[in-house]
Amino acid sequence: MTNGPTPARLAESSRADIPARFGAPQAFTAVSFPVLGGALHVAGVPLEDVFLLLGGCGALGAAAVVAVGGGRRAASLAGAVLRAIAGK
């Protein structure tokens, strides 16, 4: 018997190491921000304040990603922001 990795173990470990591209946290954020913005506007909050609040929440989320993920994620986040601004 060998203690080395078998093909089945390699396949199992490689599937476990790949993070989900779109999961529940992303879906919750994608749905909750527009719903929260709409609810605040219906409640009488001016649009400028709604955008400021939601922009601040997004900035805090981005800062948390950078703080937890380190440089590699910061670079990919910056690239994504630049592509979004450029419309690509």
MARTIFI-604831 format. One line per 4 residues: number of its first residue (from 1); for each residue z, x, y of N, C-alpha, C. Coordinates in steps of 0.001 Angstrom, whole numbers, plus 524288, in hexadecimal, padded with zeros to 5 digits. Example, Ala and Ser with C-alpha at 12.3 -4.5 7.8 and 13.67 -1.06 7.14 Angstrom:
<atoms>
1	81E78,83386,7E9C6,81E78,8300C,7EE6C,81E78,83390,7F31C | 81BA8,83232,7F736,81BE4,83566,7FBDC,81EBE,83264,8001E $
</atoms>
This chain:
<atoms>
1	80000,8034E,7FB57,80000,80000,80000,80000,8036D,804D5 | 7FCE0,801D4,80895,7FCB8,804BE,80D79,7FFB4,801CC,811A4 | 801EA,804C3,81524,804C1,80266,8197D,8015E,801FA,81E5C | 7FC96,803DA,81E08,7F90E,803C2,8228D,7F717,7FE49,823A7 $
5	7F457,7FDD7,827F7,7F250,7F8AA,82969,7EDDA,7F6FF,825D5 | 7EE2B,7F24F,82413,7E9FF,7F011,820EE,7E66A,7ECFB,8248F | 7E1AF,7EBB7,822E1,7DE3E,7E8A0,82648,7E0A9,7E375,827F9 | 7E394,7E0FA,82481,7E610,7DC01,825ED,7EA30,7DCDB,82A24 $
9	7ED37,7E10F,829A7,7F133,7E22B,82DA1,7EEB5,7E38D,832D4 | 7EA69,7E67E,832B6,7E7C3,7E7E7,8378F,7E59B,7E312,83A4B | 7E341,7DFA0,8374C,7E11B,7DADD,8399E,7E567,7D77C,83BE4 | 7E9C3,7D70F,83921,7EE20,7D3E0,83AFB,7F075,7D62E,83FEE $
13	7F133,7DB52,84014,7F392,7DDB9,844AC,7EFE5,7DD94,84953 | 7EAC2,7DE0A,8486C,7E72D,7DDEE,84CDA,7E6E4,7D878,84F3A | 7E762,7D461,84C1C,7E76E,7CF13,84E39,7EC64,7CE13,8514F | 7F0B2,7D049,84F98,7F5AB,7CF64,85235,7F5FA,7D256,85766 $
17	7F304,7D69A,85806,7F347,7D9C1,85CC2,7EFEC,7D7A6,86134 | 7EC3F,7D437,86008,7E8C0,7D237,8640B,7EB56,7CD97,866CC | 7EC4A,7CE1C,86BF8,7EEAD,7C9B9,86EBC,7EAB7,7C55A,86F95 | 7ECBA,7C0B4,87013,7E95F,7BC31,8710C,7E701,7BCA4,8767D $
21	7E207,7BB42,87705,7DF67,7BB90,87C14,7E100,7B6F9,87F8B | 7E17E,7B26C,87D55,7E2F0,7ADCB,88054,7E6B4,7AA9E,87D13 | 7EB77,7AA3A,87ED7,7EF6A,7A776,87BD6,7F23A,7A375,87F33 | 7F698,7A1BB,87D49,7F99F,79DBA,87FF5,7FB65,79F55,88573 $
25	7FD3B,7A42B,8864D,7FED8,7A593,88BA6,7FA5C,7A545,88F93 | 7F5BB,7A70B,88DF7,7F141,7A6D4,89177,7EF9F,7A128,89275 | 7EFA0,79E04,88E6B,7EE2A,79886,88F0A,7F212,795AB,89287 | 7F70B,796C9,891CF,7FB0F,79446,8950A,7FA4A,795A3,89AC1 $
29	7F93C,79A98,89BE7,7F86E,79C3C,8A14C,7F384,799CF,8A390 | 7EF58,799C1,8A07B,7EA65,7979B,8A261,7EAD3,791CB,8A395 | 7EE32,78F10,8A0D5,7EEDA,7896F,8A1B7,7F315,7885F,8A5CB | 7F74F,78B4B,8A5AC,7FBBC,78A09,8A906,7FAC1,78B3A,8AECA $
33	7F7C3,78F59,8B007,7F6E5,79092,8B587,7F3EF,78C39,8B85B | 7EF83,78A54,8B65B,7ECE9,78600,8B91D,7F02E,78101,8B944 | 7F301,77FEE,8B519,7F648,77B40,8B4FE,7FAAE,77BB6,8B905 | 7FD28,7803D,8B93D,8014E,7810F,8BD10,7FF2D,780AE,8C29E $
37	7FAA5,7831D,8C396,7F84B,782D1,8C8C8,7F6F6,77D3D,8CA4E | 7F4B6,77A4C,8C6AC,7F36E,774D3,8C7BD,7F844,7718E,8C8BD | 7FC4D,77266,8C5A4,8012A,76F6A,8C652,803BA,770A8,8CB91 | 803B1,77594,8CD1A,805F8,776FC,8D223,802E4,77493,8D6A4 $
41	7FDBA,7748F,8D636,7FA87,7724C,8DA5A,7FB61,76C61,8DAB9 | 7FBA9,769BD,8D645,7FCA9,7641A,8D63F,8020E,762EF,8D885 | 805C6,76689,8D7B1,80B06,765C8,8D9C4,80B57,766C2,8DFA2 | 806F6,76886,8E1FB,806E4,76931,8E7A1,8075A,76EC2,8E988 $
45	8073E,7728C,8E60B,80782,77806,8E7A3,80225,77995,8E9C2 | 801E8,77C16,8EE50,7FCD5,77DBA,8F070,7FA0B,78191,8ECCC | 7F4D4,78145,8ECC7,7F1C4,78498,8E945,7F2D2,78A66,8EA16 | 7F39E,78C08,8EEF2,7F4AF,79187,8EFFF,7F997,7934D,8ED16 $
49	7FD9D,78FFE,8ED14,8027B,79154,8EA5F,801C1,7914E,8E473 | 7FE90,78DB4,8E273,7FD82,78D86,8DCD2,7FAC6,79284,8DB23 | 7F6BC,7941A,8DE20,7F3E9,798E6,8DCC5,7F76A,79DAC,8DD2D | 7FABC,79DCD,8E118,7FE5C,7A22A,8E1C0,80222,7A279,8DD23 $
53	8044B,79E11,8DB96,807F2,79DED,8D732,80555,79FA1,8D219 | 800BA,79D5A,8D0FC,7FE1B,79EB0,8CC18,7FC0E,7A447,8CC22 | 7FA5B,7A627,8D0AA,7F8BD,7ABA2,8D11E,7FD48,7AF54,8D041 | 801CA,7ADEE,8D24B,80676,7B11D,8D165,80809,7B133,8CBB0 $
57	80792,7ACB3,8C920,808C6,7AC85,8C380,804FB,7AFF0,8C06F | 80002,7AFC4,8C1D5,7FC23,7B311,8BF3F,7FD28,7B8D3,8C033 | 7FEB2,7BA34,8C4F9,7FFEB,7BFAA,8C635,804A7,7C18C,8C322 | 80896,7BE33,8C2A3,80D2B,7BFB2,8BF7E,80BB3,7C071,8B9C8 $
61	80850,7BD0E,8B7BC,80681,7BDAC,8B25D,8037D,7C2B0,8B19E | 80016,7C3FA,8B552,7FD22,7C8DF,8B4FE,800C5,7CD8D,8B54E | 804B4,7CD4F,8B8B8,8087A,7D199,8B91A,80B85,7D242,8B409 | 80CC8,7CDEE,8B176,80F95,7CE3C,8AC75,80C29,7D0C1,8A84B $
65	80724,7CF69,8A83A,8038B,7D1C9,8A472,80332,7D7A3,8A555 | 802D6,7D940,8AA45,80280,7DECE,8AB86,80790,7E195,8AA07 | 80C08,7DF28,8AB30,8110B,7E19B,8AA05,811E3,7E23C,8A42B | 81056,7DE64,8A127,81136,7DE93,89B81,80D0C,7E1D1,898C3 $
69	80824,7E130,89A65,803CF,7E3A9,897A7,802D2,7E940,8991D | 80482,7EAEF,89DA6,80388,7F043,89F45,7FE21,7F107,8A188 | 7FC5C,7F5E1,8A18B,7F786,7F75B,8A424,7F29E,7F50B,8A1C8 | 7F258,7F4C8,89CA0,7ED90,7F2DF,89A1C,7EC8E,7ED3C,89BA0 $
73	7F092,7EA09,89B78,7EFE5,7E48D,89CEF,7EF0A,7E3F9,8A2C7 | 7F16F,7E75C,8A5DE,7F0A4,7E71E,8AB83,7EAEE,7E830,8ACCF | 7E89A,7EBFA,8AA28,7E31D,7ED3D,8AB1A,7DF9E,7E8B5,8A975 | 7E0BF,7E64A,8A505,7DD78,7E1E8,8A34D,7DE45,7DD2C,8A6CE $
77	7E2FD,7DC58,8A8B6,7E401,7D80C,8AC4F,7E122,7D8F2,8B172 | 7E14A,7DDBC,8B36D,7DE88,7DEF7,8B84A,7D8AE,7DE32,8B79C | 7D6A8,7DFCB,8B325,7D112,7DF05,8B212,7CFA7,7D946,8B1DA | 7D2FF,7D623,8AF7A,7D1FE,7D084,8AF27,7D225,7CE02,8B48F $
81	7D5C3,7CFA8,8B7CF,7D617,7CD8B,8BD1F,7D136,7CEF6,8C036 | 7CF87,7D3E0,8BFC5,7CAD4,7D580,8C296,7C5F3,7D2A4,8C0BC | 7C58F,7D1C3,8BB91,7C116,7CED0,8B991,7C145,7C92C,8BB74 | 7C5F4,7C6E5,8BBBF,7C670,7C17B,8BD99,7C4F8,7C111,8C35C $
85	7C696,7C4E7,8C66A,7C550,7C4D5,8CBFA,7BF6F,7C580,8CCBF | 7BD15,7C8DD,8C991,7B778,7C9D8,8CA0F,7B43B,7C560,8C7D8 | 7B6A8,7C1E4,8C4F1,7B3E6,7BD72,8C2AF,7B0C3,7BEDA,8BDE3 | 7B271,7C2D7,8BB18,7AF9D,7C477,8B659,7B259,7C2A4,8B18B $
</atoms>
